């Protein structure tokens, strides 16, 4: 994918009611950790996309889209194989993706297996004076010197090295950390396309950061967070705080198992980055 492909790719995906991917593609074609590809038909029209994100030894496969008229002809498989090739070239030992119902048989045919499930939870925004969880720490804007601490939290949670994309996206206006007596207890890094990587080993810290997001959004809006099926304690706490499950999707893996803590994860950049 080149800069000249941005407008036609965005328009094609919008026409297929897949949402606005402009901010995401703009980031993907500029980031050294992302490899975005397109497929063209005989007239040069874009009819498919795919993105690989390299997080150290882990490669994420995502945004595999094929125009309706070109489905069931092997193009989805070819795009997926192109993204896998990019991960292999970067020496990734583990590949991860989140599958749609339509795409899952293709990915399983390529050797991916269901590892767990994402549960996307929703809750309404809140009034500024809404009572929140107990004060467990101080939520404040990100500072550059926080990068090592949040990077360590992130590696433990995900089993990946996302330092590159975190460095690109972490900024005081869209990133928050929660201070505890023993150091940084968690963080949220918002992305331009609306997602947000959120990591907190303690349930109470995650709830505090999510509560702050709900107040910042205000009433009338709905927010989302994404937890893994292993986070039973988190799910119980979220439901008690007014969150409900909107949908769930399988997380598939191929290659070496990860040393990770899925119960520390409360949100994703998107499903092509983790």
Secondary structure, 3 states (H helix, E strand, C coil): CCHHHHHHHHHHHHHCCCCCCHHHHHHHHHCCCEEEEEEECCCCCEEEEEEEEEECCEEEEEEEEECHHHCCCCHHHHHHHHHHHHHHHCCCCEEEEECCHHHHHHHHHCCCEEEEEEEEEEEECCCCCCCCCCCCCEEEECCHHHHHHHHHHHHHHHCCCCHHHHHHHCCCCCEEEEEECCEEEEEEEECCCCCEEEEECCHHHHHHHHHHHHHHHCCCCEEEEEEECCCHHHHHHHHHCCCEEEEEEEEEEEECCCCCCHHHEEECCCCCCC
